[in-house]
Amino acid sequence: RFCTGLALCLAVLAAHGLAAIQGRIRAPAARAAPAVLAVVLTGIEFFAVPRPLIAPDVQPFFQQLAAHPSPCNGLVQEPLSRCDAVLELPQITWIPPGMFHQAIDHHPMISGYTSRHYAYPFVDETPGVAQLVNADPTSLGGDIVTPAPGEIALRAMDYYGVRYVVVHPLADYHPAPALQRTLQRLFPGPGVRSGDLTVYTVPPVPQDRAFLFLGENWYAPEHDAAGAPRRWTDARATLRIVVPRGTEGRYTLALTVYAVASPRTLVVTLDDQELARQAVALPPGRPVRVPLMLSAGEHLVGLASLEPAIQPRGDRRRLSLGYDAIALARAP
């Protein structure tokens, strides 16, 4: 589709060329010959009945999945853990073929132009999925959120129904060693070979507790002299909270937050409804506790600075608030 504009320009150029050739032919009966020849050559160029688009090579694994179609095929079902979606890696290479595989195995896929079961930010935020897609084992370790992403990765993948991680041959994939380390940290076993594929299965995890993870607009983690992580934000950042059925109720969101350059005001929202405003001091800041009433499902927490972000001298980023620790706990 990205070549459409170029094709249109070439068509106009070809039409001008054809008109110029016809203008040089004086015999009226012969002026149609260039146009007829152009049509014939175009027909020969694109002649194929039917015209092949791809040469499909269906691995046995996808044929085996087809015997047990997902209940979420074309319709999101609750709970999501029943959807048994497929994540193919390296994803940057296998999204287009993955759409063909989805038509064969009748299971949702992660990303893809024809699948909206998982929104685009999903692959960049969800613990486990984000590290696999980006081949980033280091971000499974300690971060400002508790528990760490690596501790809830399989829980998050099970909740969202990401059941199968399919790894294609990695010979031409530059970050292959990092992806292998990520797989080793997430899965206890080596995976199951199926033709050219290695398949990892996300085990069912009891969904008996709520969990949270970082959403959008967080800068990369930094570390202090003692190695403790911290993160800065722009004007507004988000947290995603998942509350499985049976775990709804009262919770407390605990933050250790500080301001850049001068004191600020932290505005906390839950699903776009303002919950609290808190004064925030300069580092080391102070703990902030925000009570939450959470229903079952997914929630979006906004953490914003009432004052505009600034660009400190020598820093290319725009900063407002920094965080050392974020945790969600069930209220007594």
Summary of the structure (lengths in Angstrom):
residues: 332
radius of gyration: 27.0
end to end distance: 56.1
largest distance: 96.3
contacts: 963
relative contact order: 0.10
helix: 30%
strand: 30%
